[in-house]
Amino acid sequence: MKPVLILQLRPEDEAADGEFNALLRKSGLTSAHTHRIRLDQTPDVSGLSLDNYAAVIVGGGPGCVSDDPATKDPSEAQIEAAILSLMPEITERDIPYLGCCYGIGVLAHHLGATVSKAAYGEPIGAVACQITEDGARDPLLADLPGTFDAFVGHKEAVQNLPDAAVHLVASAPCPFQMIRYKRNVYATQFHPEADGEEFAARIRIYRHKGYFAPDEADSLTARCLSQNVHVPEQILRNFINTYC
């Protein structure tokens, strides 16, 4: 079978490796069936042929598409430009895509929706998500309970549903937790690959990135480790089983 292209937007080695390994564990993929590209290390994707892949998965990262370009970290700007350069082909051709956290901001921004810090940011931790009526009919969500917990932590969020997109999952603090564009292009605000241990590692790595007050790290870590979050990984498995 064709491999799955995994595009990573995290410039920190430990965070990128942890995310990649979590994606493999939760999806059932093996490294032999993936092509991993860290966009901080390989920003030139102009020669990449998406015909070579069964699907595309985009991970999270510390950047925000809504940050002022004039003050954006150069590495984050480079990463963002690389992934945005692929979005026209992905959306026009309806290539199977699953964007996780940063990936929903990238998709919504490309589709012309507003992505900002004005509202709907969520602190680190698990949040109760609800599947919408449209979501209940979607094959990636068909076997999930109507309400499930998922790990979140984001400063910016999608402010309005992109034109022609379908609203699949919501939460009380953040309405757009999962959307679909056309038939095969998906994105989640939550992290379907994350469990308590993975989030505990990210709390340590991103302690000074503005997601939370640094002195809250220990209590946030304890809270994440105590939360039993496993339903979202089924979305990853359903995505892989559908397209690979």
N, C-alpha and C positions, 0 to 999 in steps of 0.2 A: 504494500500500500504506500501511497505518498506520505511523507512525513508531515507533522504539524509544525508550522513556523511559530516559534515562541519569541516574541519581541519584548525585551526588558528595558524599562525606563529608569531603573535604579542605578546610580553611579557608585554606590557603596558595595564593595565585593561581598561582604557578609550578608547584606540584605538581598542582593541579587541571587546569590547562591541559595539562600534559604527559601526565597520565593520559588526559584526554579525547582528545587527538590520537593517543595510542597505541592506545586502543580503536578509533578509526576506522581506523587503518592496519592493525591486526591482524585486525579483523573483516570488512573490506571495505565497511563502511558509509560513507556520506557524511554530512556535517553536515545536509544537506537532509532526510535520512531519520531524523533523531533529534530528540528534544526533551530538551535538557540542562537539568537543574536542580541548582544548587549549594545544598545544604540549609543551608549556613552563611548564605547570602544570602536564601533563600526557605524558611524553616522551616515556614510554614503550608501544609500540603498537604491540608487538610481539604476543599478544593473540587476536588481533582484526581480526574478520572474515568479509571480504568484501562481502561475500555472503549475509549478513544481510542488505545490503543497495542497494537502487535503483541507486545511483550515488554518486560521491565524488566531493566536491568543496573545493579547497584550496585557502585561501586568501593571502593577501600580508604581508609584514613585513619589518623591517629595515635591516635585514641581507642580505648578498650577497654570493652566492655560490662560487664566484671567490675570495673571501677574503682569505688571507694566513691562513691556519689552525693553524699555530703556534701562531698567534696573534688574532685569532677570539675570540669574546666574548663567554665565556663558555655557556651561555644560548642560544645564537644564534647557536652555534655548536651543542648543544643538540637538538634543534628544527629541524635543517637541517638534522641531522642524522636520526631522527624519520621519517620525510616525505620521505627521500630518501630510507628508508628501505621498504616502501610500493610501490615504483615505479616499481620494477620488476614485481610484480603480476598485477598491474594496466595495464601496457603496454603489458605484455604477454597475458593476458586474455581479453584485449580490454575492460576493465571496464569503463563505462561512467565517465569521469573526466573532470572538468573544473578548470584549474589553472589560477589564476588572479595575474598578475605582478610577484611577487616572484615565483608563480606557473609555469610560462613559463620558468624561469631560471632553476628550479628544473627539469622540463620535458626535456628540451634541454640538460642539463648537463648529465642526466641519459642516454639519447640517444646518447651521444658521441659528441655532437656539442660543439663549443667553446662559453662559456659565460664569458664575461670580461668587463672591463671598457675602453677597447681600443677605442671603437667607439659606437655611437648610443645611448648614454645616453640622457635623455630628462629632461629639467627643469620642475618644478611644473606648471601645467596649462592644458588647453585644446589644443589638436592638431587635425588637419584634417586628417582623416584616409580614405583610399581608399580600397574598396573591389576588390580583384583580380578576374580574370576569373574563377579560381577554386572556389573562395569564393562565387561567384554569384550562383554557383550550389550547395552550401552546405545548408542543411536544417536549420541550425541555423542562417543563414544570408539571407535567401530567401526573407524576407519581408522588409529588410532594404534598405535605399537609398544607391546608389553607393558610396557616400562620406558622412561622418558624423564626428562630433566632439566627442572626448573622453578625459577623464582626465588621465594624465600621470604624472610621476615623479619618475625617477629611475636612479641610478648611473651606474649599469651594464646592459648589454643587450646581446641578442643572436647575435653572429657574423656571423653565417652561418646556413642555413636551415639544420636541422638534416636529416640524411639519411631516406628515405621513408616517410618523413613528407610532408604535403601539405601546401602550402603558401596561406593563406586565406585573410589577411588584411595587408596593408602596410601604412606607412606614409613617408613624405619626410625626417624627421630627423632620423627615425628608421624603417628600412625595414620590420622587423618581428614583426608586431603588433598582429597577430593572426595566429596560426598554428593548424593543426590537424594531429594526428598520427593514423594509421589504420582507423577505422570507427568512434570510439566513444571517443577518447582521444583528448581533446581540451585544448588550453592555449592562454591567451591574455597577451600582455604586458601592455595594458591599463587596467583601473579599470572599469569593467562594472557595478559595484554596486555603483559607486560614483557619487554624484552630488556636487554642489558648497558648500553647507553647510557641507557635510561630509569632503570635502577636506579642508575647512577652519579649521575644528577641527584638522585634521591631521597636518596642517601647524603649529598650536600651539603646538601640542604634540611633533612633530619631528623638532622643531625649531633649535635644536643644534645637529642634526644627520648627517649633511654634505650634505643635499639635496640642500641647498641654504644658502646664507649669512644671519645670524640672523636678520640683520637690514632690510632685504627685506621682512620680514614676513607680515607686514601690507599691503604693496602694492600687494603682492601675494594673500593675503586673499581677498582684494577688487576685484582683477581681477577674482578670481575663483567664487566669489559670483555674479559677473556680467555676467558670462557665462551660457548660456542655453544649458545644456548637458543632453539629455534624451534618445537618440537613443540607446546607448550601453546596457541599461537595458533590451531592447528587446531580446538581446542575452541570458541573464540569464533566461528570461521567456521561450524563445524557448528551451533552454536546459532542463528546468524543464518539460515543456509540452511534450518534446520528450521522456524523460526517466522515468517520474514518473506518 
